[in-house]
Amino acid sequence: MLFIMGAWAAQAQTPMPQIIPTPPGAAPQSIALSTTAPPQFQVRRRIFNVVAQGVMRNDPSAEAALDKILTDYESVAFRYTPLESLEIIGFYYLPREGMEKAFQVIVAEQVMGWYDVLRFASESGRAEIVNNEGFFKLPIAIGGPRISAQAAKYFSERPAQAREMLARGFAMADSWRETQNYDRHWPAYYGLERLACLQDHSKCKPASELDRAKWDAAWSQAKERITAYYLLDKAVAK
């Protein structure tokens, strides 16, 4: 998980970084992975982390930089990778809008993201995305104990509404299932295979891809995984 790590705090006295607005149209797809430069989604995440640290220090330049990030993020639906979106939602939107409004967007992003993971990540890549990046817990965990407590209360006291928001999130994701607005191959940058490639270019292999005949099943599995994670697959108590 990149978000709000101590390494970024050391940059407190450096000029606030600025994102480059995302070009319109379909995003480049990482069919061939770069071995010399980080992918754009990781560059943006690192900038966001520095900006978020600045906001937490009440740095006026960070507020302006955050506004530019949010403007770019909101310019087109699913413009950023799910990891980026979940960090932004957890840091900015969830504390302001609450689970009542934010949960359906979280669901949509996680369905899209896990669908990408099932299609384009190796087994070790999937483990890294879940365990190191905290993919499923990310948006709520970023908010800290207060947001975590609010989320737990929401699921406990309003399970019917949570299921309704889950369904809305699924519908949103269905409408954008195959969008190319962001790099759908982002999960290929994780895993032992990627590390071996960076260390020795002779070991680089094409990014893995799930048999396309299994993509529909992967879409269903993504929804099932999200539903189970939030314990919304359990029967509602009468």
N, C-alpha and C positions, 0 to 999 in steps of 0.2 A: 504494500500500500504506500504510494508516494505521499499521500496527503499529510501536511503539517508535520514533517519530520525535522528533527533537530538540525540536520545538515543545512537546511535552508535558513535557519535562524541566523547563521553566521553571515548571511548576505544582507543583514539589516541596513548596513551603511552604503550599499551599492545602489546605483540608479535602478528604479523600478522597471523591470522588463515589460515589454509591450508585445502583444500577439500581433501577428500579421493576419488581417481579415481573410477568412476562408474564401477561395475563389468560387464563383457560382458554378453550377453544373455538377455533374457526377464527380466524385472524388477518385483520385488514382487508387487502383487496387494493387496491393502488395503481392502480386503473383510471384515475382522475383524479389526476395528479401535483400535489403541493403546490408552490406557487411562493413560499410565505412561510416555510416551516419545513422543516428537514431531515427525511427519513424516519426512523422509529423505529430501523431497523436501523443507520443511521449514528450516531444518538445513542448507542446501546448500544456500538457499536464505539469511539467516542471515550472513553466511560467506561472500557471495558476497557483501552484503551491507557494511560490515566492510572493505572489500578489496576496494570497490568503493570509500569509504570515504578516504582511504589511497591514492589511485590514485589521487584524487582531491587535496590532500595535497602534491603531488609530493614525496611520500614516496617510495624509491627504492624497499623496500621489498614488497610493495603492487603491483608494476608492475610485479614482479616475480610471486606473488600469482595469479594475474589476468591472466597471461599467462597460468598457470596450469588449471585455470577454463576454459579458451577458448579452450585449447587443449582437455579437457574432453568433453566439449560441442560439439565440432566439430567431435569427434571420431566416432559417429554414428548418423544418422538422427533421430530426435525426441527422443533424449536420455533424455532430461530434460522435466519437465512438462511445459505446455504453459506459466504459470505465470513466471517461471524462465526464459524461453526463451525470452519472451517479455521484461523483464527487461534487459537481456544481450544485446538484439538487440537495445533497446532504448539507452542504455548507451554507447555501443561500436560501433556497426555496422552502425546504422543509421547516426550518425554524420560523419562517414567516407565514407559511400557509397551513402548516400542520398536516397530519396524515390524511385528514379528510379530503384535501385537495391533491396532495403530492403523491399519495400512494399509487394511484392509477398510472401516473407517469413513471414511477419507479418500476412498477410491474412491466410496463411496455418496454422500458429500457433493458430490464433483466431478461425478458423473453428474447428480445432481439439479440442481446449479447450472448446468452447461453446457446442460442441457435448457431451463432457464429462459432462459438467454442466447439460445439459438437461437430461442426463441419470442417473446421480448419486448424484445430489444435491437436497436438499429439497427446498421449496420455500424461506425459510429464508436464506438458504445457497446461493441461487442464488442472492438474494438481497445483501448479504454481499460481494460476489465476484465482483459484479458490482459496488456497492457504496463504499465499504471500500477499496477493492483492486484496484478499477479503471480499471477493466479488459480491457475494450475497448479503453480507452484513454491512457493506461499505456505506450506503447512504444514511443509515440510522446510526452507525457507530461514529461517523464523523461529528455528529451533533453532540456527542458526549453523553454523560449520565442523564441529563435532563431530557433530551430528545429520546433516548432509549426508554426511559420511564414512561414518557408520553405515548410512545409507540406500543409498549406492552399494555398500557391501559386501553388504548384504542382497540387492539385486537381482543382484549378480554371483555370489554364492556360493549363493543359495537361490532360483533362478528358478522352480523347480517350486512351492515354497510361495508365492511371490509371485503366481503365476498362480492358485493355489487361493484366496488372499485376494482377488484381483481378482474371481473368480467369486462369492465370498461377498458382496463389496461390491455387485456387480451384482444379486444376489438380494435384498439388503436394499433397494436402490433400487427394484427392481421392485415390492416390497410397498407402497412409499410414493409411487409415481410421481406421483399427482395429489393428494397431501395439500395441505390448505389451512392446515396448522399454522403456516406462516410466509408472508410476503408473496411470492408467486411472481413478482410483477411488479417485484421489486427492480432487475433490469437496466435498466429503463426510466429510472432516475435517472442513467444514464451516457450520454455522447455529446454531439456538437456540437448536436444538436437541443435537448437539455435546457439547455445553456448559453445558446443563443439565446432560449429561453423565459424563463429567469431574467432575462436582460438586457432583454427586450422582451416583455411578456405578450401582445401582439398576434400574436406569432409562435408561440405555444403551439399544439401540435397534439396530438391524441389519441395515447396511447402506441401504438407499433407492435405488431402481433401477427401472428405467422406463421399462414398459412391452416391451420385446424384439420385439414384433410385431410392435412397434412404433419407432424402431430405425432408419429405413429408413426415416421416416417423420422427425425425430429429425435432421438427417443429412441435409436434405433440409432446415429445419428451421434455422440451424446454418449458412448456406450460405446466406440465406435471411437476417438474422440479421446483418451479417457483411456488406453485400451490402448496406443495409439501413443506417447503422451507418456512413459510409463514403459518404452517399448521392449519391451513384453510381447507384441507382435505378431510378434516374431522367433522363429524356430525354436530350440528348446532344443538346445544342442550335445550330441552323443553322446559 
